[in-house]
Amino acid sequence: MTFKAASLVVTSALVAHCGAAIPPPIVVEQPVADAGIEDAGVPDAGVPELLLTPTPAEATCLADGWTLVARVIAGQTRKVLWKGPAGPWTRGAMLVLHGGGGQADHFCTGGALVQPQIAFAREAVVRGFAVFVLDATTNVVTDSVGRPCGKRFDFSVLQRTNVDLPYVEWIAKELVPARRPMGSRGALFITGLSTGGYMTTRAATHFDDTFTAFAPLSAGDPYGTDTLCDPALSPRDSAVGILVDRETRKQIIEDDACAAMAFPTESPWSTTRPPVKPTVKQFHDEKDGIVDVSCMRKLQTQLQLNGYPSAPAFLLQPAGPKNALLHLWRTSYNAPLLDFFASFTP
């Protein structure tokens, strides 16, 4: 299957949502620098309140008990959908990242292909986790030559300011603690699918003094992968271009795309050098038709080289050829993923 054909299959995951009455707009938080606070600490009188109207899909999530929060970060309005248990978070909290071209509301509403994600979020709350689902920007993230990449998290290591690390930091260090009820466990986890999985590793290592454990799904090595956001390479407007391994220069969809013997072009890994680094567990399908299994194995090698303790990977091994649909979030991932995170809060 070509990258274009596989991309069209995955695009079908972005399906229609059930309707719900549109709730009133929410107030977008504006930090001091974005709200026009003067040196004396008094807001400028002319700064208007910034409001955000939920989308129809978000309205469906809100009707199901989710909360929508938004804040201006580096000039961009960033949204988070979250839901927690009625009482204390007995298992802690987790950040969850969608794949390229996806959206946060795919963890609370949507069609057949996102039902495993919806089931995961629902079961996580039942088991005592608070779930904070992040939402990528659209055409803000760019590749190394400045081409917009559609709706993707900014996992790449480039010579510019990262778009999403400040967003993750706000959620992990401000939003989650502010919403955490008394008596809750303080453990914090992060997981994500596809490019959200690449970003999971990037964030968990960059803030490795903050996260307890992390789990990339259907993902490879963010420090050794380049995104080429040339629209001629992929028909997906929602997630433009392709990903290539830095060592082999193969598209990650190809067989043995990331099977390199050495890693001279690997970017240095970010770390705060904590006394104990977060533990990782990888989830992948051996016949993934979007991220070749060699890319998962390369990430496994790099995690070991950089001192991250790991639990055994969860690797599905179906019969038959590679398939783009085997790249998606799988129902079979849900229980072992939740069991992995729950093992840190017995």
C-alpha positions, -999 to 999 in steps of 0.1 A, spaced: 0 0 0 14 35 -9 16 63 17 -12 82 -2 -35 52 -1 -28 44 35 -34 81 44 -68 80 28 -78 50 48 -67 66 81 -85 98 71 -118 79 72 -113 78 110 -123 114 111 -161 108 111 -192 127 119 -203 132 154 -237 130 171 -253 164 176 -259 182 209 -271 216 219 -243 241 217 -234 252 253 -225 288 260 -190 300 252 -162 294 277 -137 320 288 -102 315 275 -75 319 301 -50 346 292 -16 346 309 -1 379 320 20 384 288 -9 376 265 -36 396 284 -18 429 282 -7 432 319 13 463 324 44 466 346 24 477 377 5 443 375 -28 459 365 -46 446 333 -50 470 305 -86 483 306 -90 478 269 -82 441 268 -115 423 260 -125 389 275 -116 361 251 -144 336 245 -145 303 228 -176 286 215 -174 247 217 -178 229 184 -207 205 180 -185 175 187 -172 192 219 -207 200 229 -215 162 227 -185 156 250 -197 183 275 -231 168 276 -214 135 286 -197 151 316 -164 163 300 -150 198 307 -135 221 281 -107 244 292 -87 268 270 -57 290 274 -36 313 252 -1 299 250 25 316 228 -2 334 210 -23 303 202 -56 293 219 -50 258 231 -79 236 242 -81 206 266 -110 182 272 -109 165 305 -129 142 327 -123 126 361 -139 104 387 -166 119 409 -143 118 439 -105 116 444 -83 104 415 -73 71 430 -50 62 401 -37 97 393 -41 116 360 -31 110 324 -24 131 294 -36 116 261 -26 127 226 -45 120 193 -28 111 161 -21 133 130 -53 148 116 -72 137 147 -88 158 174 -93 157 212 -130 150 210 -123 116 193 -119 103 229 -154 111 238 -175 111 206 -172 98 170 -178 69 147 -166 33 145 -129 38 140 -125 59 172 -146 37 194 -115 20 210 -103 54 220 -137 64 235 -138 31 254 -103 37 267 -111 71 281 -144 58 296 -127 29 313 -98 50 326 -122 73 344 -141 42 359 -108 28 371 -99 61 389 -78 81 364 -85 117 354 -81 119 316 -68 151 300 -70 150 262 -48 174 243 -56 190 209 -30 197 183 -28 231 164 -36 233 127 -10 246 103 11 261 131 37 233 133 61 235 104 89 213 90 125 223 88 120 246 58 89 263 72 61 244 54 29 240 75 22 204 86 -16 204 91 -30 192 124 0 175 141 18 177 174 53 192 172 74 162 180 104 170 158 137 184 171 143 215 150 162 248 152 131 267 163 109 270 194 88 239 199 50 246 197 37 219 220 62 216 249 49 248 266 13 235 261 22 201 278 40 219 306 9 241 313 -13 210 315 11 189 335 23 215 360 -6 239 363 -39 226 350 -38 191 364 -26 202 399 -53 229 400 -81 204 392 -68 176 413 -92 169 443 -80 165 478 -70 129 486 -60 121 450 -29 103 439 -2 125 424 10 101 397 10 116 362 11 95 330 11 103 293 2 83 262 -6 90 226 -11 75 192 10 78 160 25 113 159 8 118 192 29 88 203 60 104 190 51 135 210 44 114 240 80 103 240 93 138 233 73 153 262 79 124 287 117 127 282 118 165 281 98 166 314 112 133 328 110 147 363 73 152 360 58 120 345 56 87 363 53 65 332 46 68 295 32 47 267 37 55 230 13 37 207 20 30 170 50 53 171 87 56 166 117 78 176 110 116 177 147 124 180 155 105 148 126 112 125 120 141 102 86 154 89 85 166 52 54 186 50 52 188 12 16 185 1 26 167 -30 37 137 -9 3 131 7 -33 139 -1 -42 145 35 -50 182 41 -53 174 78 -18 160 82 4 171 53 34 152 40 54 122 52 77 111 80 112 97 72 139 81 93 170 103 96 194 74 92 179 54 63 160 83 47 132 59 41 95 67 47 84 52 79 57 33 60 84 12 42 97 -22 53 127 -19 76 124 19 74 142 25 106 166 -5 106 199 14 110 231 0 124 243 33 138 226 67 147 249 96 138 220 119 130 200 113 162 194 145 180 205 146 217 177 136 239 162 161 263 164 152 300 162 169 334 185 142 347 161 130 375 173 104 400 146 80 386 134 83 350 98 74 340 91 39 329 79 32 293 58 6 277 54 5 239 23 -7 221 25 -16 184 11 -40 157 38 -59 138 18 -54 106 12 -16 112 10 -2 76 18 34 86 47 31 111 68 1 103 76 -21 133 114 -14 127 106 22 139 91 9 171 122 -12 176 145 17 169 127 37 196 131 8 220 169 8 214 171 46 219 151 44 251 175 19 265 205 39 254 191 69 272 184 51 304 146 48 305 134 17 323 109 -3 303 82 -28 307 79 -55 280 64 -41 249 28 -51 239 32 -63 203 4 -77 183 14 -103 157 -15 -109 133 -13 -130 102 -14 -114 68 2 -83 51 7 -49 65 -25 -28 68 -30 9 75 -60 1 98 -37 -18 121 -20 15 129 -51 28 147 -59 26 184 -69 -9 192 -94 -22 218 -68 -48 227 -45 -21 239 -69 -7 265 -67 -31 294 -29 -37 293 -23 0 290 -45 8 320 -30 -21 339 5 -7 332 -4 28 345 -23 14 374 7 -7 386 23 26 398 -6 34 421 -14 0 438 
